[in-house]
C-alpha cells in the first residue's frame, strides 16, 4: 500500500511512520510531505506546503491512501487566519489533489476541540460547539469533507477526533503539567475533581494503523480516548506514585487562577514572548474534558497500552531517564 503523509514530520506522524515501518507482515510504501524535514524519517520526506495547490497536485501522485496531519494547532497562533488557511484551505487543496490523482482513501486527524468545553461526555453525534479558532477550523474542515463525500460516495474517509495526546518526546500541555507536578512547582487550580480525557501516542497511532488496514469503506468518524478518564487529583496521585515523590495537595480557587492567567496574558503581550501559562490554558485546565469512546471500543481495536502504562512510560522516559537532550516535538 502506498501511503502519503501530509504533515508527518511531527510528534504523531513520526510515531505512526515508526509502527508502519516496523510491521513486517504488511508492505507499505511511505512518503511524507511537510514544511519541515523529519528528524527520524528524512529518507521518505519531501518539503511541501498543504496550502499550495500545485504542490499537492504533484506530491499526491501514485498514492493509495493519504493521511492528513498538517495543522495549525497551538493556542497562540497569530494571525488567527492561519488556522483557516492551513486547516480548512489545506483540506480543500488536499481533496482536489486527491481527485486529480485518483486517490480515494483519506485518514484525517480532526479534534475533540470541535465539541467545545464542559460538554457531558459527547459521542461522535454530538453537535459541534467549538470555543477557539483551532476547534472552529477543524470543524470547518470536517464540514468540507461532509460536502465532498455527498458527491464522492465511493471514497473511503476515516476521521479521528483525538483528545489531548501525550507521550515520549512530546512538549505540549500534558508534558508541561507532568513537569510541574514532578518538580513540585504545581499549583492545583480548582477542586481537582474535573476529569480529563487523554490519549497515549502509542495507542492512537496503533488505532490509526488499524483504520488504514481494516476500515477501507465508507465515511467513519471516531473519538479517540484512552479510558478510564482520570480526575486531576487522580493524575497527580499517579505521577506521585510512579516518580516516588510527595506532591503537596494545595488547591487555589478558580478566580485566583484566572487572575494569574490574565497577568501572564498581559506579560506575553508586552514582551512579545510565548509563555507556558495563559488564561486560555487555565480555563482548559479547570474544564471537564470527557469524551465518549464507545465507538472505538466496539470497533475491534485493542489498545496495546493502558492509560496508566502510557503515563508510566512517558514519566520514566522524561523524568527518570532524563530526555532533556533528546529530539522533542512542540505541540499543545
N, C-alpha and C positions, 0 to 999 in steps of 0.2 A: 504494500500500500504506500502510495506517495503522499506524504503529509507535509503541507506547508504551514509553518507558524508565522503569524504576523505579531511581532512584539514578544518573541520568545527568548530574549536575552535576559529577562528579569527573573525575579525570585521563583514564580510559579512555572514559567516556561522552562527554566533551566532544569528544575526537578522533573518536569514532565518528559523532557527530552531524555533525561537520565534513565527513567524507567522504560521508555520505549527502546532505547539502545540496549538495555540490559536483558530484554526479553529475547531469548534465543529461539523460541518456538515460532515467533512471528517474524516476518520480514518487512521492515519499514524503511522507506527511503525518505529521509528527513531534510527539510530545508527551512531556514529561519530568516525572515525578513525583519529588520529592526533598524531604528535610528542609530543604535549603538551596537558595537561588536559584542559578541558573547565572550565572557571570561573563560567559560568552561567548554563551549562548543563553537570555537571560531571557524572550524573547518566546514561547517554547514551554514554559516551565517553570511548574509549579503546585506549591505546597507540599503535601506529603502524607507519611504515615508508613506504611511497609510492614507495621508491626506493628498497624495499625488496620484491622480487617476492613471496617467501614463505609466508611472512606476508600477502600480498594482496590476495593470494590464499585462505588463511584461513579466512580472515576477510570479504570477499565478499560473503561468503556462505549465502544462503537464502535471497538474496536481489532481489527486483523487479526493482529498479532503483538506479543508482549511480550518485551522484553529486560530481564532481571532482573540488575542490577548491585549493588543495595543490599546492603551487608555491613558487619559489624564485622570489621576485619582487622588492626589494629595488634597488636604483641606485648604491649602494656601496658594492655589494656582491663580496667577494674575497675568493677563486679564481673564475674567471668567469665560469669555468667549472661546478660550482654548478647550474647555471641556466639550463644547458642542462641535467645534471644528474637528476634533480627534474622535470623540466617542460616537457622535452621530454622523458627521460627514465621513469619517473613516468607514463606518458601516455601509453607507451608501456607495462609496467607491469600491469597497470590497465586493459587494454584491454585483455591481456592474462588471467588475473584472472577472468574477467567477462565471457570470453568464457568458461573457465574451470567450472564455477559455473552456466552456463546457463542464465546469466543476459544479457538482450538485450536492455536496456534503459540507456542512458548516458546524463547527462547535464554537459557541460564543460564550465568553465569560461576562455575564451581567453582574448584578449585585443585589443583595437584600436591602441595600440603601433605597431602592425604589419603593419599599413599603413605608418608609418614614420611621419616626421614633415612637417608642412606647406603645406599639401595637400588641395585641394579645395573640402571640404565637401564630402569626399569619402563615397560611399554606400558599401554594402556588396560584390559587384562585383569588387571593385577597386583593382588593383594589389598590392601585398604586397611589401613594401619597408622599412622594419624596420631599425632604426638607432642605436639601442643599443642591448645589449645581451638579455635583457628581451624580447623585441619585437621579436627578431630573434628566441628565444627559443619558444615563444608562437606560432609563425607562423609554426615552425618546428613541434610542437605538433599537430597543425591543419593538416599539411601535412600527418602525421602519421594516423590521423583519416580519411582523404580522401582516402588513400590507403586501409585502413581497411574496409571502407564501400563498396568498389568495390567488395569485396568477402563476405560481410555481409549485403546485401541489405534489409534483413528482420529486421535489427536493427532500433531503433529509437535514433537518435543522435541530440541533441539540443545544439548549440554553442552560447554563449552570449559573445559579444565583448563590454565590458563596457568602457566608458571613465572614467576619474578620478572620484572616488566615495568618497563622504563626508557624514558626519552625526555625531550624538551624539556619544561621546566616541572615535572617530577616531583621531589618532595622525599622520596624513600624511601631504602631501604638502598643501592641501586646509586648514587644520587646522592651519598650520604654517602661511599661508598667512592671514587668518582671524585674527589670534592672533596679527600679526604685524600691521595690519590695526587698530584693536581695541585698541591697546596700544600706537598708534602714532609713532611706530618705523618703519613705512612702507616707502619704497623708490620705487617710480614708475619708472621702467626702460623702456625706450621707450615712445612712444606717448600714449599708453594705449588704443588704438583703436583695438588692436588684440582681437578677440573673443575666449572664452573658453567654450567648451562643458563640462558639468558636469552632474553627476548623484547622486541624493539623495538616500541614502541607503534604506530608507523606500519604495522607488519606485522600485528599481532594485530587491529587494528580493520579492516584490509582483509580478513583472514580471516573476521571476524565478518560483514562485509557479504557476503562470498562465501557463507556459510551462509544468510543471510537470502534471498539471491537464488536459490540453487541447491539447497539441501538442504531441500526442502519436505515430505518424507515421513519417517516412521519415527522411531526413537529412536537418536540418534547421539551418540557421545562422542569427543572429540578432545583429546589433549595438544597444547598449543601451545608450541613451542620453535623459536627460530631457530638452525639448525645452520650450521657445526660448533660444538660446545661449546669454550669457552676454559678453560685452566687459569688459576689466579690469576697465575702467572708470566707467561703469555701476555697476560693482560689488562693487567697493569702495563706490559709492553713496548709494547702498542698505545697506551695512554694517553701514554706517554713519546714515542712517535713522532708522534702527532697534535699534541701540545702542544709538541713540540720541547724537552723538558725531561729532564735527567738525574735519574733517580729511584734513590736508594740501594737496594741489594738486600740488606737486613739481615733475617735470619729469627730469630724468637723461638719457643722451644718452646711446644707447646700448653698444657702445665701452667701455664706462666707467664702465658699469655694468659687462661686460665680464672680464675686467681687475680685478675688485674686486673679481669675481668668481674664477679666476686663482690664486689670492692671497690666497683665502680660500682653494683651492686645495693644494697649497704648505704647508699651515699650517696644513692641515689634514695629509699630507704625513709625515711631520716632527714629529708631535705629536702622530700620530697613532690613533687619535680620529676621530669619525664620526661627522662632522659638518652639521648644517642645511642649510648652503649656499655652493654652488659649481658652477663651470662653467656650468655643465650639467643642473642644476636647473635654472640658469639664462637664459640659452638658451631655455629651455622648457617654462619658464615664459613668454618670449617675443614672442614665436611662436604662430601662429594662430592654434588652435586645434579645428576645427569644423568638425563634422561628421554627416552624413545623418541618420535620424531616421524614415524615411517614412515607412519602413517595419514593425517596431513595432507599429506605429500609425495606420496601416491598419490591424493589427493582431486581433483586437477586444479587446485588453488590454486597460484598463483605469487606469492611474496612480492615486493613492489615494491622492497625494500631488502635488501642483505646485512646480516649482523650487524655487520660492520666499518663499513659505511656508516651504520648506525643509531648506533653508538658515536661515529663522527666527527661526525655531525650534532648529537648531544647535547653532546659536548665543545666544539664550536665555539660553539654557542648559549649554553652556560652559562659557559664559562671563557675564551673568546676574545672574543666579542662582549659578554659580561658581562650576564647576565639577572637580576642581583641585585634590580633594582627592578620586575621583571615579576610578573604574577599567577602563582602557583605552586600546586601541589597536594601535600598531605602524605599519603604512603602508606607502605607497608613496602617 
